[in-house]
Amino acid sequence: MPEKLPPVKVKDPSTGKEVELQPIKVWTLAPKSRKGVKIGLFKSPESGKFFRARVPENYP
């Protein structure tokens, strides 16, 4: 069982609300020769749709 990731405040694109969710998965998206950004996969609690959002750089 993977360890639980701490919740992050993100904007749910399907409802437009600011919600605090726990990401399912987190990875770094980086083009060659440049610093990347951390992206998280989230599931909307209301619509059930999956969406990606940026998470803070200091996120584990």
ABEGO torsion letter per residue (X at the ends): XBBBBBBBBBBBAAAGBBBBBBBABBBBBBBBGBBBBBBBBBBBAAAGBBBBBBBBAABX
